[in-house]
Amino acid sequence: MTTPIGNNAILVLTNLPDINSAEKLAQNLITAQLVACVNILAPCTSMYQWQDKLEKTTEVPMMIKASRDHYPEIEAAILKHHPYELPEIIFIGIDGGLPDYLAWVTSMTANTT
């Protein structure tokens, strides 16, 4: 595994309540050139405690590939378009991967700073 010098690619994770809201968010992020790619995954069951109540719901996970430089704008866009009061928004630094792919992720958002 090689890591390009200056790699600042990240993976952002969030869940939406349905496929339509996930597709709308993905389109907003991509057309704003904040992210390179969004994977919308199959619906899954999520369980969590919310306001002293055990919740069980179906959600649509999203994996968002982007540049660390744009994380503040990505977070703001997710908060703006997300229907939840407190959405899951997590980013994970990508320590390695195919150098050409990671360079592509960075290049897709290079003109938005």
HUSUL-V785014 format. One record per residue. RES is the residue in one small letter. PSI is psi in degrees with one decimal (999 if undefined). OMEGA is omega in radians with two decimals (999 if undefined). BURIAL is b if it has 16 or more other ideal C-beta (glycine too) atoms within 10 Angstrom, else e. Layout:
<<RES PSI OMEGA BURIAL> <RES PSI OMEGA BURIAL>>
This chain:
<<m 128.8 3.09 e> <t 149.3 3.12 e> <t 124.5 3.13 e> <p 146.6 3.07 b> <i 134.0 3.13 e> <g 11.0 3.12 e> <n 126.7 3.06 b> <n 29.8 3.11 b> <a 145.0 3.09 b> <i 161.1 3.02 b> <l 122.3 3.12 b> <v 132.8 -3.14 b> <l 137.1 3.02 e> <t 164.6 3.10 b> <n 140.8 3.09 b> <l 159.5 -3.07 b> <p -19.2 -3.10 b> <d 167.1 -3.08 e> <i -37.5 -3.12 e> <n -44.9 3.13 e> <s -32.5 3.09 b> <a -44.9 3.13 b> <e -39.2 3.13 e> <k -44.8 3.11 e> <l -45.0 3.13 b> <a -45.2 3.13 b> <q -43.0 3.12 e> <n -44.6 -3.12 b> <l -41.2 -3.11 b> <i -46.3 -3.11 b> <t -25.8 3.05 e> <a -2.3 -3.12 e> <q 34.6 3.07 e> <l -23.4 -3.08 b> <v 158.8 3.12 b> <a -37.1 -2.99 b> <c 145.4 3.05 e> <v 127.3 2.99 b> <n 124.3 3.06 e> <i 115.5 -3.02 b> <l 171.1 3.11 e> <a 146.3 3.10 e> <p 147.4 3.14 b> <c 166.3 3.07 e> <t 128.4 3.07 e> <s 138.5 3.06 e> <m 135.7 -3.09 e> <y 162.7 3.08 e> <q 127.8 3.11 e> <w 122.0 3.13 e> <q 51.7 3.08 e> <d 22.6 3.14 e> <k 136.5 3.06 e> <l 121.8 -3.12 e> <e 144.7 3.02 e> <k 120.2 -3.06 e> <t 161.8 3.04 e> <t 132.0 3.13 e> <e 161.2 3.11 b> <v 109.1 3.14 b> <p 147.2 3.08 b> <m 136.2 3.01 b> <m 118.6 -3.01 e> <i 123.1 3.12 b> <k 130.7 -3.04 b> <a -178.5 3.06 b> <s 138.7 3.11 b> <r -32.3 -3.12 e> <d -26.8 -3.06 e> <h 6.4 -3.09 b> <y -45.0 -3.14 b> <p -40.6 3.13 e> <e -36.4 3.11 b> <i -46.7 3.12 b> <e -44.6 3.14 b> <a -41.2 3.14 e> <a -40.9 3.10 b> <i -46.4 3.13 b> <l -38.6 -3.12 e> <k -39.2 -3.01 e> <h -4.1 -3.06 e> <h 134.3 -3.11 b> <p -13.5 -3.09 e> <y 149.1 3.06 b> <e -40.4 -3.13 e> <l 84.3 -3.10 e> <p 150.5 2.98 b> <e 122.5 3.01 b> <i 110.6 -3.11 b> <i 135.7 2.98 e> <f 144.5 -3.11 b> <i 127.1 3.06 e> <g 138.7 3.11 e> <i 112.6 -3.07 b> <d -18.9 -3.11 e> <g 171.8 -3.14 e> <g -172.8 3.12 b> <l 116.5 -3.06 e> <p -41.2 -3.14 e> <d -37.7 3.11 e> <y -45.3 3.14 e> <l -36.2 3.07 b> <a -38.6 3.10 e> <w -44.3 3.12 e> <v -47.3 -3.13 b> <t -41.7 -3.08 b> <s -29.1 -3.11 e> <m -18.5 -3.13 b> <t 11.3 -3.03 b> <a -27.5 -3.04 e> <n 10.9 -3.06 e> <t 4.3 3.14 e> <t 999 999 e>>
